[in-house]
Structure formats: structure tokens, C-alpha cells
Amino acid sequence: MAGLGAVGREVARRLAAGIPGLRLKAVAVREPGKSRNTLASLGEIEILSAEALAERCDVIVEGLPPKEFRTVAVPAVERGRIF
């Protein structure tokens, strides 16, 4: 998951609750300290950089502001991830 704003938090909650075939493994966020409370309620979720997210995850769900889209899109597409 890239981003934990209003939309990203809801998507992350639903992924953590269980969607067949998917598992919330990690998130990339701009300010990790602000996201710790949200993440604590979702289980053990790693906080990674956008590049590390693209390296470790097969599917990346994007929930970023438009100005930050490329920070996750470029590494994900370059590595052939589902984005």
C-alpha cells in the first residue's frame, strides 16, 4: 500500500481484514510517525520506502496525492509489479 491518507487507510483496513488472495504486507508513507497508530491496529505491517515497496511486493495499491504518484509508480512499473 502506498499512502495512508483518508482513502489509503480505508483500503489498508479492508486488506488487513481479509481479501482472498491478498495480504497487506507493507506500506510506504511520507511520515511514518503519523501512521504508527493506524498500522498498530492492522497487525504487523512494515513501513518501507517506495523503492523497497516495489522490490518486495507483487501488487502495489496506490493511494497517494497526485504530486507523489510517480514516486511509487516508476519503481513499481520498472520492476514489473501489478500497480
N, C-alpha and C positions, 0 to 999 in steps of 0.2 A: 504494500500500500504506500503510495506516495502522497503525503499530505494528510493531516488530521484536523482540518478545519470543520466547518459545520457539516458538509457533505461527507468528507472523509471519515469523520468519527462515526457517522451512522453506517457507512459501508463497512468499516472495520468491525463495528459491533455485530453486524449481521454475519460477516465472515467468521468471526470468533464463535458465534452461536452455532454455526454449522451450516455449510452449503456443501452438498455432496460433491466430492472430487476436489474441493479447495480447502486450503488451510491458511490462516493468517500466520505467517512466519516472521515477518519483519516490516518495519515502516521506515520511511525516510521523511524526516521533518526538519524544518528550518531551525526551530528552537526546542531541542529535546527536553529541557526543563519544564516547559509548559505542557508537554504531552505526557509526562510521567503518570499523572493521576488517571488520565484516560486509559493508558496502557495497563496500569495496575489492575484495573477492573476487567481486562480482557485476557489475562493469563500471561505466560512468559513470551513476550514479543521483543525481538531485538530492534534496536534503533541503529540504522545504518545510513551511510551516505548514499546519494543517488547512484553513484557508480557501483558501490558494493551491493545495493539492491538489485541492480541489473546483472551482476555477476552471480548472485546466489539464488535468485527467484526465477522460476519458469514463466510465471504470469505476474504482471505488474498492473495493478489498478491505480489509475491516476486520479487524484482529487485536488489538484493544485490550482492556484490562481494562474491565469493565462501567462503572466510575465515569467513564471517559473516552469512552464511546461517543458521547455527544451532541456532543462537540467536533468530531467528524468527520461524524456523521450529519446534523446540522442543516444545515451548509453544503452538503453533497452533495445532500440532498433539495431544498433551496431552489433549487439550480441544475439540478435535473432529471437528475442523474447516476445511472448504474446503480450501485447500492450493495448 
